[in-house]
Amino acid sequence: MTDDGRLTAAEAAVLAYEGRTWSGPGAKERAIREGLGMTPVRYYQLLNALMDDPRALEHAPGTVNRLRRIRAAQRARR
């Protein structure tokens, strides 16, 4: 989080990547490493934290709500 309560550039970039579609297996992970300079593990850790962050919901409501629905469906199947 920045001092003014907005998403950091890295947080906003993670949400933007998650909103994209990817061409095939491995393309997203390769783009995460090359474009964001982080490991896929770190990317998904940050993404999971953002799913519960009200700033992320305000920034990308469609993406965050889609991810929350997917998470809820996965939990319901357990």
N, C-alpha and C positions, 0 to 999 in steps of 0.2 A: 504494500500500500504506500502511496505517496503521502507527503505531509498534508496535502489538501483533501485526502480521503478518496482520491480517484485510483483507478487501477494503474499499476506500473506498466511500462511498455511491454515487459515480458508477459505479464498476465493478460493484457489485451491481445498480444500475439497468439498466445495459447488458445484463447477463445476464437480468434479468427481462423486458426488452423483447424480447430474442431468443427467449424462451420463449413469447411470445404469438403468436396468429394475427392476421392483419390482413385487413381487409375488402376491400381493393382496391388497385389500383396507386396509389402515392403516399401511401397512408395511413400506412405505417410511417415514411417519410421526414419527413412532416409532423409526426408524433408525436415523432420524435427532435428536431426543431428546437424544437417548442413545449414538450414535456414535459421534455426533458433539457437544452435550451439549448445544444446543440452541433450542428455540421454533420454530415450523414450521413458525410462522409469521415472526420472525427474519430471518430465512432461505430465505423465499421468498422475503423479503425486500432486502437482500444482493444479491440474484440472479437477481432481477430486475435491481439493480444498475450495476451489472457485465455485463449485456447484452449490455450496452452502453460503456463499458470500453475497450479501445483498447488492454490493457494488457490481458484481458480475451480472446479476439478474438485470440490473438497470442498464448495463452496457450492451448486453446481448441476450435479451429475454427469450427469443426463439431458441437459441442454442442451449441456454441453461435449462429451460423448461423441457426440451427434448431429452437432454441428458438426465434430468430428474425422473422423467417418465420411464426411461430405460432402466435406471437404477431401481425404481420402485417395482417394476415388472420382474427384474432379476431377484430381488428380495422376496417377492411373493412366491416365486417358484421354489425357493429353498425350503 
